[in-house]
Amino acid sequence: MLAFALSLPISMAVAGASTVTMIEPYNYTISNGAAVHLGKDGPGQTFFVTISAATTNATGAQLNLGWNKLVVSGLPQGWIAQNSSLYTSELSVKITPAADASNGTYKFNITAINVGNYSKIGAVEFTAYINVTPNVFKLYVNPTTVYESTGTPVDIYVSINNTGVSDTPFLVNITGIPAFNQTTEVIALHHTTQEFTYPISAYQPGVYHVKLSVQSIFSPLVYKQSNITMVSKATVLNDYGAIGSGVVAFPIIYEPVYAVMYLISRLFNG
């Protein structure tokens, strides 16, 4: 682990040498011996580095399948990598930091290979840096105070700004409402902001102090929480509707009235 952080990709180009065009996690042209900062990632969150197989040789001729394989080496202890497939138009390596990786900047090597040096372009190796931190997304929740008729769902809008390099799904969960337990899995792709609708409701009138949490599916360390106040009130129509599923505890003479009230509730609530 390194104690320093790199803010921008650094390229130490070799004149006339072949280059690698990185596609993910962002577009960048890399020369042999370059150092590239990929961004940030949460502990245990898988990410990909993808390049185009196309390059040029020493004479400047275009080679559509110049690079045939992409491999990773020099990973920190406890990290896992999967090298790319062979002979595809885009080559991806899959990298997963250790689930207990400490915060900090780590480095490893990535090499683009022309198998057997058939095209006489050699190989391009570069050093990749990644900043491991649980702070890889921003959470916005709206509204934070809601009013509902008891039993009628109200929409909460959850916005996740994924500032990291991983496309790992998130789990959205609510606590603080009795008998309400709903967990939703969502994906906010890296370097994007996605908004999701999350309906909540209470079956008893009251004021509820709700906690909405968002957590990476693979790392409990990647976690944020927002507080919501929900005021649930019974309405006349709610009471009318309840008659249809309850037992009337009043004299039988009032039963026709109860039936009318129930029909009113059905008309208004669909």
C-alpha positions in Angstrom: 0.0 0.0 0.0 1.2 3.5 -0.8 0.8 6.5 1.4 0.4 8.9 -1.5 -2.4 9.4 -3.9 -2.3 10.2 -7.7 -4.9 12.6 -9.0 -4.3 12.3 -12.8 -3.1 9.6 -15.1 0.6 9.9 -15.8 2.0 8.8 -19.1 5.7 8.2 -19.8 5.5 7.6 -23.5 8.1 5.8 -25.6 8.4 7.4 -29.1 7.2 5.2 -31.9 6.0 2.4 -29.5 2.6 0.8 -29.7 -0.1 2.0 -27.3 -3.1 0.7 -25.5 -6.5 2.4 -25.7 -8.2 1.9 -22.3 -12.1 1.9 -22.6 -13.0 1.2 -19.0 -13.2 2.6 -16.3 -12.6 5.6 -18.7 -11.1 6.4 -22.1 -7.3 6.9 -22.1 -4.3 6.1 -24.3 -1.5 4.3 -22.5 2.1 3.9 -23.5 4.6 1.2 -22.3 5.8 2.0 -18.8 3.0 4.5 -18.1 1.4 4.9 -14.7 -2.4 5.2 -14.6 -4.7 6.1 -11.8 -8.0 4.2 -12.3 -10.0 6.0 -9.6 -11.5 4.6 -6.4 -13.1 1.4 -5.4 -14.7 -0.1 -2.2 -13.1 -3.0 -0.4 -14.4 -6.3 -1.9 -16.0 -4.6 -4.9 -15.2 -6.1 -8.3 -14.2 -3.8 -11.1 -13.0 -4.2 -14.7 -10.2 -2.7 -16.8 -11.0 -3.0 -20.5 -8.9 -2.1 -23.5 -9.5 -2.2 -27.2 -7.6 -4.9 -29.1 -6.8 -2.4 -31.8 -3.4 -0.7 -32.0 -0.8 0.4 -34.5 2.7 -1.0 -35.2 6.0 0.9 -35.5 5.1 2.0 -39.1 1.8 3.4 -38.0 -0.3 0.6 -39.6 -3.6 -0.2 -38.0 -3.9 -3.6 -36.3 -7.5 -4.4 -35.4 -6.5 -7.4 -33.3 -3.0 -6.3 -32.3 -3.6 -7.1 -28.6 -4.8 -10.6 -28.0 -4.7 -10.9 -24.2 -4.7 -8.7 -21.1 -3.2 -10.0 -17.9 -2.7 -8.7 -14.3 0.3 -9.2 -12.1 1.7 -7.9 -8.8 -1.7 -7.7 -7.0 -1.7 -7.0 -3.3 -2.2 -10.0 -1.0 -5.7 -11.2 -0.8 -6.8 -9.6 -4.0 -8.3 -11.7 -6.9 -7.9 -11.3 -10.6 -9.2 -13.0 -13.7 -7.3 -12.4 -17.0 -9.0 -11.6 -20.2 -10.2 -14.0 -22.9 -8.2 -14.5 -26.1 -8.7 -12.8 -29.5 -11.7 -10.6 -28.8 -12.2 -7.0 -30.0 -12.3 -5.8 -26.4 -10.1 -7.3 -23.6 -11.1 -7.1 -19.9 -9.4 -8.1 -16.7 -11.6 -8.6 -13.6 -10.2 -7.4 -10.3 -11.6 -7.8 -6.8 -9.8 -6.1 -3.8 -9.6 -8.0 -0.5 -12.9 -7.6 1.5 -10.8 -6.3 4.4 -8.5 -4.1 2.4 -7.5 -1.0 4.4 -8.1 2.5 3.0 -5.2 3.7 0.8 -3.7 3.6 -2.7 -2.6 0.3 -4.1 -0.7 -0.6 -7.3 -0.4 -3.6 -9.6 0.6 -4.2 -13.2 -1.4 -4.8 -16.4 0.1 -6.1 -19.6 -1.3 -6.1 -23.1 0.1 -9.0 -25.1 0.4 -9.8 -28.8 0.5 -13.6 -28.5 3.8 -15.0 -29.9 4.6 -11.4 -31.0 3.0 -12.3 -34.3 2.5 -8.6 -35.3 5.9 -7.6 -34.0 4.6 -5.0 -31.6 5.9 -6.6 -28.4 3.9 -5.9 -25.3 2.7 -2.8 -23.4 2.9 -3.0 -19.6 1.6 -0.2 -17.3 1.2 0.3 -13.6 -2.3 0.8 -12.4 -3.2 2.6 -9.1 -6.5 2.3 -7.3 -7.7 4.1 -4.2 -9.6 1.8 -1.9 -12.1 3.6 0.3 -15.7 2.9 1.4 -16.7 6.4 0.2 -17.5 5.5 -3.4 -21.0 6.8 -3.7 -23.2 9.7 -2.7 -26.8 9.3 -1.5 -29.6 11.7 -2.0 -33.1 11.0 -0.6 -36.2 13.1 -1.3 -38.5 13.9 0.5 -37.2 13.4 4.0 -40.7 14.2 5.5 -43.7 12.4 4.1 -47.4 12.3 5.0 -49.6 9.4 4.1 -53.0 8.0 4.6 -52.6 4.8 6.6 -52.0 1.8 4.3 -51.5 4.0 1.2 -47.9 3.8 -0.2 -45.9 7.0 -0.6 -42.9 7.2 -3.0 -39.5 8.0 -1.8 -36.9 8.9 -4.5 -33.5 7.5 -3.9 -30.6 8.9 -6.0 -27.2 7.1 -6.0 -24.2 8.9 -7.5 -21.6 6.1 -8.0 -18.3 7.9 -8.0 -16.3 4.6 -7.9 -15.2 2.2 -10.7 -17.3 -0.8 -9.7 -20.8 -1.7 -11.0 -21.5 -3.8 -7.9 -25.3 -3.7 -7.0 -26.6 -1.9 -4.0 -29.3 -3.1 -1.5 -31.9 -0.5 -0.4 -33.6 -1.2 2.8 -36.0 0.5 5.2 -36.3 0.1 9.0 -38.5 1.9 11.5 -41.9 1.0 10.2 -43.7 -1.9 12.0 -44.5 -4.9 9.8 -42.7 -3.3 6.8 -39.7 -5.2 5.5 -38.7 -4.7 1.9 -35.2 -4.9 0.5 -34.6 -3.8 -3.1 -31.5 -4.5 -5.2 -30.5 -1.8 -7.6 -27.5 -1.0 -9.8 -26.0 2.5 -10.4 -23.2 2.0 -12.9 -19.8 3.5 -12.2 -19.4 7.2 -12.8 -23.2 7.6 -13.2 -26.2 8.8 -11.1 -29.3 6.7 -11.0 -32.7 7.5 -9.3 -34.9 4.8 -8.0 -38.5 4.9 -6.6 -39.0 3.2 -3.3 -42.6 3.1 -2.0 -43.2 2.9 1.8 -46.4 2.6 3.9 -47.5 2.0 7.4 -50.5 0.0 8.5 -51.1 1.8 11.8 -51.5 5.6 12.3 -48.5 7.3 13.9 -45.3 9.2 13.5 -42.4 7.0 12.3 -38.7 7.8 12.3 -37.5 5.8 9.4 -34.0 4.9 8.4 -33.3 4.3 4.7 -30.0 2.5 4.1 -28.0 1.8 0.9 -25.2 -0.8 1.1 -23.0 -2.6 -1.5 -24.1 -6.1 -2.0 -20.6 -7.4 -1.5 -19.2 -5.0 1.2 -21.0 -3.9 4.4 -18.3 -1.2 4.7 -19.7 0.6 1.6 -22.8 2.0 3.3 -24.8 5.2 3.7 -28.0 6.0 5.6 -30.7 8.7 5.4 -33.4 9.6 8.0 -37.0 10.1 7.0 -40.0 11.2 9.1 -43.3 9.6 8.1 -46.6 10.8 9.5 -49.3 8.3 8.9 -52.9 9.4 9.5 -56.2 7.5 9.3 -58.8 9.0 7.0 -62.6 8.6 6.9 -62.2 6.6 3.7 -59.6 4.3 5.4 -62.1 3.7 8.2 -64.9 3.0 5.7 -62.7 0.5 3.9 -61.8 -1.2 7.1 -65.5 -2.0 7.6 -65.3 -4.4 4.6 -62.8 -6.7 6.4 -63.9 -6.2 10.0 -66.7 -7.5 12.3 -69.5 -5.1 13.0 -69.9 -4.7 16.8 -72.9 -2.5 16.7 -76.7 -3.2 16.5 -77.9 -4.8 13.4 -80.0 -1.8 12.5 -76.9 0.1 11.4 -75.6 -2.6 9.0 -77.1 -1.0 5.8 -75.2 2.2 6.7 -72.0 0.3 7.1 -72.5 -1.3 3.7 -72.9 2.2 2.1 -69.8 3.5 3.8 -67.8 0.5 2.5 -69.1 1.1 -1.0 -68.0 4.7 -0.8 -64.5 3.7 0.2 -64.3 1.3 -2.7 -65.4 3.9 -5.2 -62.8 6.5 -4.0 -59.9 4.0 -3.6 -60.6 2.0 -6.7 
